[in-house]
C-alpha cells in the first residue's frame, strides 16, 4: 500500500480529530481524482475551489432543498420530522433551503430586513456592547474569551434585534446548538428526541413573540420579518417564520462566535500581524476576510442533485447529497498562494467562499463582518500583551461535521491605559 492510498484509507470526516483539524485530510482528498465519496454516509464531498463554484452557481442541478437531518439517516430523519410536526413545526423549506422561484420570494422579504443601512445604523451599538462586555473582565487580567466575549457579542446583538431578553444569552445559545445539532453530528433516537424538545421550546417561545409582533410591532428584527410583506404579497406563515428564524439563529450566532474566537487566536499566534492591525485599523477588512478564509466557520453545507450529473469526472446520481466543503476550497493552492499561511494582507482573501456564492450568498454576511470587526478592534483598543493562558488541549474544536467551533480560548492580558 503506497503512502497516498494509506492516507486515503485512513480519512474519516466523522473522526473528531479530523473534524478539529481537517486541512491535511482536505489536501489528500483534493488530490484524488474525481469527487470523494464518504464511505460512512455516501455523501459526495466537493473540495476544489473551481468545483465548489460550479456547484454553488448551478442551483438547478444542485438543489438547496435537502433534509438538514440527512446525516442521521433516512429513518431517524423521518422520525425527527414527524416528532416536530406532532409537537410544533417541522423543518420546512424556506430561504436558504429553497430554490427559485420560492427562494426569490423569501430572499426579497428578508433582504428588506437585512440592509446595509440597518447594519451601519447598528454599528455604534455593536461597539457599545463590545466595550460593555470588556468592562466585565478588563481589570481581571484574564478571561475565557469564548464564553466571556465571543459568545456574548453576537448573542446579545441578535437577541436584542429579535426583541428578546439580551441577558438570556445562555438560553439563546442552547437553542442555537439544538437547531444546528441534526446537521452537525450523528445522534441516537433518544438523543434526537431530547434535542428536538429543546428546539420545540424555542419554537413555542417564538410563536408567542411572532403573535405579539403581528399585533403590536416594535423596532426589531422579528417585527420586520412578520411585516416584511408589502401590499399584494402574502405574509409569512407561522411555519415559514419558524423556519427562517431557525436559520437566522443557527447561522448568525454560531458562525460569528466561531470567527471571533479564531480571529483573536490568529492574532495571538501572529503577533506581528496583531501589531500591524493595532497600528493601522484600516487593515481590519482584509484581516476579517483572511480569518474567514483560513478557518471557515462553516466548513460545509448540503446540496441535493436534481439529475444525474458529472463533476470533475465523477458521475453523481440524481438525489445524491453533495457537501460543498468551504473549508477545503478556501485552502485550495490553485486559488490561494501558500494557502496554509495566515496573511491578513493577502490580496485575494475576499474571494473566499465561506459565505457561499450565487443566489444563496449568506444574507447575514454584512452583520457578521460588522460584529467581528468591531469586536476585535474593541479588544485591541482596550487590552494589550494578549497571550494564551496555557496551550490548548487537542482536539481544540468541538466535534462537528459542518462547523469549526473552538472549545475554549483562555487568555491573559494587561489593561491598556491612555
C-alpha positions as CSV (number, residue, x, y, z in Angstrom):
1,X,0.0,0.0,0.0
2,X,1.6,3.3,-1.1
3,X,1.5,6.4,1.1
4,X,-1.3,8.2,-0.7
5,X,-3.6,5.1,-0.7
6,X,-2.8,4.6,3.0
7,X,-3.7,8.3,3.7
8,X,-7.0,7.9,1.7
9,X,-8.0,4.8,3.6
10,X,-7.5,6.5,7.0
11,X,-9.6,9.6,6.2
12,X,-12.8,10.0,8.1
13,X,-14.6,13.3,8.1
14,X,-16.6,12.0,11.1
15,X,-13.5,11.5,13.2
16,X,-13.3,14.2,16.0
17,X,-9.5,14.7,15.4
18,X,-10.0,15.2,11.7
19,X,-13.0,17.5,12.3
20,X,-10.9,19.6,14.6
21,X,-8.1,20.0,12.1
22,X,-9.4,18.8,8.7
23,X,-6.9,20.6,6.4
24,X,-4.4,17.7,5.9
25,X,-7.4,15.5,5.0
26,X,-8.7,18.1,2.6
27,X,-5.3,18.2,0.9
28,X,-5.4,14.4,0.3
29,X,-9.0,14.5,-0.9
30,X,-8.4,17.4,-3.2
31,X,-5.5,15.5,-4.9
32,X,-7.7,12.4,-5.5
33,X,-9.1,12.0,-9.0
34,X,-12.8,13.0,-9.2
35,X,-15.0,13.7,-6.3
36,X,-14.5,12.0,-2.9
37,X,-17.4,9.9,-1.6
38,X,-17.7,9.4,2.1
39,X,-17.9,5.7,2.9
40,X,-19.8,6.3,6.1
41,X,-22.7,8.2,4.5
42,X,-22.4,8.1,0.7
43,X,-22.2,11.9,0.6
44,X,-20.1,13.4,-2.2
45,X,-17.6,15.8,-0.8
46,X,-16.6,18.7,-3.1
47,X,-13.3,20.3,-2.1
48,X,-11.8,22.1,-5.0
49,X,-12.4,25.9,-5.4
50,X,-13.5,25.6,-9.1
51,X,-15.8,22.6,-8.4
52,X,-17.4,24.5,-5.5
53,X,-18.1,27.5,-7.7
54,X,-19.7,25.2,-10.2
55,X,-22.0,23.7,-7.6
56,X,-22.9,27.0,-5.9
57,X,-23.7,28.8,-9.1
58,X,-25.9,26.0,-10.5
59,X,-28.9,25.7,-8.1
60,X,-31.0,24.0,-10.8
61,X,-28.7,21.0,-10.7
62,X,-27.5,21.2,-7.1
63,X,-30.7,22.0,-5.2
64,X,-30.8,23.6,-1.7
65,X,-33.9,21.6,-0.9
66,X,-32.2,18.8,1.1
67,X,-33.1,17.5,4.5
68,X,-30.8,19.1,7.1
69,X,-31.1,16.0,9.2
70,X,-29.8,13.7,6.4
71,X,-26.7,12.9,8.4
72,X,-29.0,11.0,10.8
73,X,-30.0,8.5,8.1
74,X,-33.5,8.3,6.4
75,X,-35.3,6.6,9.4
76,X,-34.1,8.9,12.1
77,X,-34.6,11.9,9.8
78,X,-38.2,10.9,9.2
79,X,-38.7,10.3,13.0
80,X,-37.4,13.9,13.7
81,X,-39.7,15.4,11.1
82,X,-42.8,13.6,12.5
83,X,-41.9,14.4,16.1
84,X,-41.6,18.1,15.4
85,X,-44.8,18.1,13.3
86,X,-46.7,16.4,16.2
87,X,-45.5,18.9,18.8
88,X,-44.6,22.1,16.9
89,X,-43.5,22.9,13.4
90,X,-41.4,20.6,11.2
91,X,-38.4,21.7,9.2
92,X,-40.0,23.1,6.1
93,X,-38.1,24.6,3.1
94,X,-37.6,28.3,3.2
95,X,-34.9,30.8,2.4
96,X,-31.5,29.0,2.2
97,X,-33.3,25.7,1.9
98,X,-35.2,26.5,-1.3
99,X,-34.6,27.1,-5.0
100,X,-36.1,29.7,-7.3
101,X,-38.9,30.8,-7.6
102,X,-39.6,30.1,-3.9
103,X,-36.2,31.3,-2.8
104,X,-36.7,34.5,-4.7
105,X,-39.8,35.4,-2.7
106,X,-38.1,34.6,0.7
107,X,-34.9,36.4,-0.2
108,X,-36.8,39.5,-1.3
109,X,-38.7,39.6,2.0
110,X,-35.6,39.0,4.2
111,X,-33.4,41.4,2.2
112,X,-35.8,44.2,3.3
113,X,-34.8,43.4,6.9
114,X,-31.0,42.9,6.5
115,X,-29.9,46.1,4.7
116,X,-26.5,47.9,4.6
117,X,-28.2,50.9,6.3
118,X,-29.6,48.7,9.1
119,X,-26.1,47.4,9.9
120,X,-24.5,50.8,9.5
121,X,-27.0,52.3,12.0
122,X,-26.4,49.3,14.3
123,X,-22.6,49.6,14.3
124,X,-22.3,52.2,17.2
125,X,-24.4,49.9,19.3
126,X,-22.2,46.9,18.4
127,X,-19.2,48.9,19.6
128,X,-21.0,49.8,22.8
129,X,-21.9,46.2,23.6
130,X,-18.4,45.1,22.9
131,X,-17.0,47.6,25.3
132,X,-19.6,46.8,27.9
133,X,-18.5,43.1,27.7
134,X,-14.8,44.0,28.0
135,X,-15.7,46.1,31.1
136,X,-16.7,42.9,32.9
137,X,-13.2,41.3,32.7
138,X,-10.7,44.1,31.8
139,X,-9.5,44.5,35.4
140,X,-9.1,40.8,35.9
141,X,-6.0,40.3,33.7
142,X,-7.5,37.1,32.3
143,X,-10.7,35.7,30.9
144,X,-12.2,32.7,29.0
145,X,-12.6,34.6,25.7
146,X,-15.1,32.3,24.0
147,X,-17.6,32.3,26.9
148,X,-16.9,35.9,28.1
149,X,-16.9,37.7,24.7
150,X,-17.1,35.6,21.5
151,X,-20.4,34.0,22.6
152,X,-21.8,37.1,24.2
153,X,-21.3,39.7,21.5
154,X,-23.4,38.1,18.6
155,X,-25.7,36.6,21.2
156,X,-26.6,40.0,22.7
157,X,-26.9,41.7,19.4
158,X,-29.1,39.1,17.8
159,X,-31.3,38.6,20.9
160,X,-31.9,42.4,21.0
161,X,-32.7,42.5,17.3
162,X,-35.2,39.7,17.9
163,X,-36.8,41.7,20.7
164,X,-35.7,39.1,23.2
165,X,-34.0,39.5,26.6
166,X,-30.4,40.1,25.9
167,X,-29.5,38.8,29.4
168,X,-30.6,35.3,28.4
169,X,-27.8,34.6,26.0
170,X,-27.3,31.1,27.6
171,X,-30.8,30.1,26.6
172,X,-30.4,31.6,23.2
173,X,-27.1,29.6,22.8
174,X,-28.9,26.4,23.9
175,X,-31.5,26.9,21.2
176,X,-28.9,27.6,18.5
177,X,-26.9,24.5,19.4
178,X,-30.1,22.4,19.2
179,X,-31.1,23.9,15.8
180,X,-27.6,23.0,14.4
181,X,-27.3,19.6,16.0
182,X,-29.1,17.3,13.5
183,X,-26.8,18.6,10.7
184,X,-23.6,18.5,12.9
185,X,-23.2,15.1,14.4
186,X,-24.8,11.6,14.4
187,X,-27.3,11.1,17.3
188,X,-29.2,8.1,18.7
189,X,-33.0,8.2,18.5
190,X,-33.2,9.2,22.2
191,X,-30.7,12.0,21.6
192,X,-32.6,13.2,18.7
193,X,-35.8,13.4,20.7
194,X,-34.1,15.2,23.6
195,X,-32.6,17.7,21.1
196,X,-36.0,18.2,19.4
197,X,-37.5,19.0,22.8
198,X,-35.1,21.9,23.1
199,X,-35.9,23.1,19.6
200,X,-39.6,22.9,20.4
201,X,-39.0,25.0,23.5
202,X,-37.6,27.7,21.1
203,X,-40.5,27.3,18.7
204,X,-43.2,27.8,21.2
205,X,-41.4,30.8,22.7
206,X,-41.0,32.3,19.3
207,X,-44.6,31.6,18.4
208,X,-45.8,33.9,21.2
209,X,-43.3,36.5,20.1
210,X,-44.5,36.3,16.5
211,X,-48.1,36.7,17.5
212,X,-47.3,39.6,19.7
213,X,-45.3,41.4,17.0
214,X,-48.1,40.8,14.5
215,X,-50.5,42.7,16.8
216,X,-48.0,45.3,18.2
217,X,-44.9,45.7,16.0
218,X,-41.7,47.1,17.5
219,X,-38.4,48.3,16.1
220,X,-36.8,44.8,16.0
221,X,-35.9,42.1,13.5
222,X,-38.9,39.9,14.3
223,X,-41.4,42.7,13.8
224,X,-39.7,43.5,10.4
225,X,-40.0,39.8,9.4
226,X,-43.6,39.5,10.4
227,X,-44.5,42.6,8.5
228,X,-42.0,42.2,5.6
229,X,-44.7,41.6,3.0
230,X,-46.0,44.5,1.0
231,X,-49.4,45.2,-0.5
232,X,-50.4,42.3,-2.7
233,X,-47.9,39.9,-1.1
234,X,-48.8,37.0,1.3
235,X,-47.4,37.4,4.8
236,X,-45.1,34.7,6.1
237,X,-47.0,31.8,7.8
238,X,-46.1,30.6,11.3
239,X,-44.2,27.6,9.8
240,X,-42.3,29.9,7.5
241,X,-41.4,32.3,10.3
242,X,-40.2,29.4,12.4
243,X,-38.0,28.1,9.6
244,X,-36.5,31.5,8.7
245,X,-35.8,32.3,12.4
246,X,-34.2,29.0,12.9
247,X,-31.8,29.7,10.1
248,X,-31.0,33.2,11.4
249,X,-30.4,32.0,14.9
250,X,-28.3,29.0,14.0
251,X,-26.3,30.7,11.3
252,X,-26.0,34.2,12.7
253,X,-24.9,33.1,16.2
254,X,-22.6,30.1,15.8
255,X,-20.6,31.2,12.8
256,X,-19.9,34.7,14.2
257,X,-18.9,33.3,17.6
258,X,-16.6,30.9,16.0
259,X,-14.9,33.5,13.8
260,X,-14.4,36.0,16.7
261,X,-12.6,33.2,18.6
262,X,-10.5,32.2,15.6
263,X,-9.7,35.9,14.9
264,X,-8.2,36.5,18.3
265,X,-6.3,33.2,18.3
266,X,-4.7,34.0,15.0
267,X,-3.6,37.4,16.3
268,X,-2.0,35.7,19.3
269,X,-0.3,33.2,17.0
270,X,0.9,36.0,14.7
271,X,1.9,38.9,17.0
272,X,3.5,40.8,14.1
273,X,0.1,40.9,12.4
274,X,-1.5,42.0,15.7
275,X,0.9,44.9,15.9
276,X,0.2,45.8,12.3
277,X,-3.5,45.9,12.9
278,X,-3.1,48.0,16.1
279,X,-1.1,50.5,14.1
280,X,-3.5,50.6,11.1
281,X,-7.1,49.8,11.8
282,X,-7.9,50.1,8.1
283,X,-6.4,46.6,7.7
284,X,-9.4,45.1,9.6
285,X,-11.4,44.4,6.5
286,X,-8.7,42.2,5.0
287,X,-8.0,40.7,8.4
288,X,-11.6,39.5,8.8
289,X,-11.7,38.1,5.3
290,X,-8.5,36.2,5.9
291,X,-9.8,34.7,9.2
292,X,-12.9,33.6,7.4
293,X,-10.9,32.1,4.6
294,X,-8.3,30.5,6.8
295,X,-10.7,28.8,9.3
296,X,-14.1,28.9,7.6
297,X,-16.6,28.8,10.5
298,X,-19.0,26.8,8.4
299,X,-16.8,24.0,6.9
300,X,-19.5,22.8,4.5
301,X,-23.2,22.7,3.7
302,X,-25.5,20.3,1.8
303,X,-26.9,20.2,-1.7
304,X,-29.0,17.6,-3.5
305,X,-28.6,16.7,-7.1
306,X,-31.8,17.1,-9.2
307,X,-30.4,14.9,-12.0
308,X,-27.5,12.6,-12.8
309,X,-24.5,14.9,-13.3
310,X,-20.8,14.6,-13.9
311,X,-18.5,16.7,-11.8
312,X,-14.7,16.5,-12.2
313,X,-15.1,13.2,-14.0
314,X,-17.3,11.7,-11.3
315,X,-20.9,10.6,-12.1
316,X,-23.1,11.8,-9.2
317,X,-26.6,10.2,-9.4
318,X,-29.8,12.1,-9.0
319,X,-30.9,12.8,-5.4
320,X,-27.4,12.4,-4.0
321,X,-26.3,14.5,-1.1
322,X,-23.4,16.8,-2.1
323,X,-21.4,18.6,0.6
324,X,-19.8,21.8,-0.6
325,X,-16.7,21.9,1.7
326,X,-16.0,25.6,2.0
327,X,-13.1,25.0,4.4
328,X,-11.3,22.9,1.8
329,X,-11.9,25.3,-1.2
330,X,-10.7,28.2,0.9
331,X,-7.3,26.5,1.2
332,X,-7.0,25.4,-2.4
333,X,-3.5,26.2,-3.6
334,X,-4.9,26.6,-7.1
335,X,-6.7,29.7,-5.9
336,X,-4.8,30.9,-2.9
337,X,-1.0,31.1,-2.8
338,X,0.5,29.4,0.3
339,X,-3.0,28.6,1.5
340,X,-1.9,27.3,4.9
341,X,-0.2,30.5,5.8
342,X,-2.2,33.2,7.6
343,X,-1.7,36.6,5.9
344,X,-4.1,39.4,6.7
345,X,-2.8,41.4,3.8
346,X,-3.5,38.6,1.3
347,X,-4.6,40.3,-1.9
348,X,-7.5,37.9,-2.8
349,X,-8.7,36.8,0.7
350,X,-12.0,38.4,-0.1
351,X,-12.6,35.8,-2.8
352,X,-13.2,33.1,-0.2
353,X,-16.4,31.1,-0.5
354,X,-17.2,30.9,3.2
355,X,-20.5,32.9,2.7
356,X,-21.4,30.9,-0.4
357,X,-21.8,32.3,-3.9
358,X,-24.6,33.0,-6.3
359,X,-28.3,33.4,-5.3
360,X,-27.7,31.8,-1.8
361,X,-24.9,34.1,-0.7
362,X,-25.2,34.4,3.1
363,X,-27.8,37.0,4.0
364,X,-26.2,37.8,7.3
365,X,-22.7,38.4,6.0
366,X,-22.8,42.2,6.4
367,X,-23.9,41.9,10.1
368,X,-21.4,39.1,10.9
369,X,-18.5,41.1,9.5
370,X,-19.5,44.2,11.4
371,X,-19.7,42.2,14.7
372,X,-16.3,40.5,14.1
373,X,-14.6,43.8,13.0
374,X,-15.9,45.9,15.8
375,X,-15.4,43.2,18.4
376,X,-11.8,42.6,17.6
377,X,-11.0,46.3,17.3
378,X,-12.5,46.9,20.7
379,X,-10.4,44.2,22.2
380,X,-7.2,45.6,20.7
381,X,-8.1,49.1,21.8
382,X,-8.8,48.0,25.4
383,X,-6.3,45.2,26.0
384,X,-2.6,44.6,25.3
385,X,0.0,41.8,26.0
386,X,-2.7,39.3,25.0
387,X,-1.5,35.7,25.3
388,X,-2.9,32.3,25.7
389,X,-3.1,31.4,29.4
390,X,-2.0,27.9,28.6
391,X,-1.7,25.7,25.5
392,X,-5.0,24.4,24.1
393,X,-5.7,20.8,24.6
394,X,-6.2,18.8,21.4
395,X,-8.6,18.5,19.8
396,X,-9.1,22.2,20.2
397,X,-12.5,22.3,18.4
398,X,-15.8,20.6,19.4
399,X,-16.5,17.6,17.2
400,X,-18.8,18.8,14.4
401,X,-19.4,17.7,10.8
402,X,-20.3,21.2,9.5
403,X,-18.8,23.8,11.7
404,X,-15.4,24.5,13.4
405,X,-16.2,25.8,16.9
406,X,-13.4,26.3,19.4
407,X,-13.9,24.6,22.7
408,X,-12.1,27.3,24.7
409,X,-9.7,30.3,24.5
410,X,-8.3,31.2,27.9
411,X,-6.2,34.4,27.6
412,X,-4.2,36.7,29.8
413,X,-3.7,40.4,29.1
414,X,-2.9,43.8,30.5
415,X,-5.4,46.6,30.5
416,X,-4.4,49.4,28.1
417,X,-4.1,52.9,29.6
418,X,-4.1,56.2,28.0
